[in-house]
Amino acid sequence: MARSFAKRTASYEEKRGMIPRFAAHTQAAWLHMLRTLRPFRKAYRAALDAWRNGVRDVAFPYGTWWMRVHHRAPIRPPLLHAVA
């Protein structure tokens, strides 16, 4: 509270660096997360496009929270994957 709102920090973060989406202890776990995230995003985008075009019975991928809670959109059951 005693610091002036007009003061700026002396150090800055590097611009245009890598912004990680997730972290993992092992490369195998990281690859598993990556291989899970890509199909989820593709399925979510397809479902959202259909929803925006008026298709209200389209099922969103498991893990979709906002559309389920706020719009009562149907959600697909979870996929069962073996963890590598």
Wavefront OBJ file of the C-alpha trace (Angstrom):
o trace
v 0.000 0.000 0.000
v 2.934 2.339 0.641
v 4.310 1.839 -2.871
v 3.397 4.421 -5.482
v 1.009 3.204 -8.187
v 3.058 5.146 -10.750
v 6.332 3.254 -10.058
v 7.379 0.516 -12.440
v 9.405 -2.561 -11.795
v 13.077 -2.406 -12.737
v 13.238 -5.846 -14.381
v 11.156 -7.127 -17.265
v 10.274 -10.575 -18.493
v 11.660 -11.704 -21.803
v 9.233 -11.097 -24.660
v 8.275 -13.709 -27.225
v 9.486 -16.605 -25.119
v 7.909 -20.026 -24.917
v 4.704 -20.097 -22.885
v 4.202 -23.665 -21.641
v 0.629 -24.973 -21.510
v 1.487 -27.639 -18.970
v 4.473 -29.135 -17.193
v 5.411 -32.723 -16.438
v 8.150 -34.563 -14.599
v 8.836 -36.941 -17.480
v 8.826 -36.602 -21.227
v 6.423 -39.559 -21.491
v 3.882 -37.790 -19.284
v 4.321 -34.560 -21.254
v 3.756 -36.398 -24.560
v 0.669 -38.088 -23.134
v -0.781 -34.712 -22.147
v 0.018 -33.299 -25.577
v -1.595 -36.271 -27.324
v -4.687 -35.813 -25.146
v -4.957 -32.043 -25.560
v -4.845 -31.919 -29.363
v -7.815 -34.248 -30.002
v -9.769 -32.516 -27.210
v -9.284 -29.112 -28.812
v -10.195 -30.437 -32.255
v -13.383 -32.076 -30.929
v -14.268 -28.999 -28.874
v -13.838 -26.695 -31.888
v -16.057 -28.932 -34.057
v -18.736 -29.096 -31.353
v -18.598 -25.347 -30.734
v -18.917 -24.591 -34.446
v -21.970 -26.866 -34.643
v -23.434 -25.244 -31.497
v -22.999 -21.797 -32.984
v -24.788 -22.997 -36.133
v -27.816 -23.986 -34.063
v -27.173 -27.692 -33.469
v -28.112 -27.977 -29.777
v -27.786 -31.758 -29.434
v -24.097 -31.835 -30.339
v -22.011 -33.548 -27.628
v -18.941 -31.733 -26.358
v -15.842 -33.698 -25.365
v -15.481 -34.896 -21.783
v -13.824 -32.203 -19.697
v -15.868 -29.328 -21.111
v -17.095 -27.347 -18.136
v -18.506 -24.021 -19.313
v -20.888 -25.372 -21.949
v -22.173 -28.076 -19.586
v -22.761 -25.770 -16.630
v -23.967 -22.605 -18.358
v -25.748 -24.022 -21.409
v -26.588 -27.592 -20.319
v -24.879 -28.949 -23.416
v -24.487 -32.728 -23.650
v -21.032 -34.103 -22.837
v -19.456 -37.278 -24.245
v -18.355 -39.939 -21.762
v -14.651 -39.979 -20.827
v -12.212 -41.857 -23.012
v -10.287 -44.581 -21.263
v -6.595 -44.302 -22.082
v -3.701 -46.280 -20.735
v -1.207 -43.866 -19.205
v 2.167 -44.268 -20.844
l 1 2 3 4 5 6 7 8 9 10 11 12 13 14 15 16 17 18 19 20 21 22 23 24 25 26 27 28 29 30 31 32 33 34 35 36 37 38 39 40 41 42 43 44 45 46 47 48 49 50 51 52 53 54 55 56 57 58 59 60 61 62 63 64 65 66 67 68 69 70 71 72 73 74 75 76 77 78 79 80 81 82 83 84
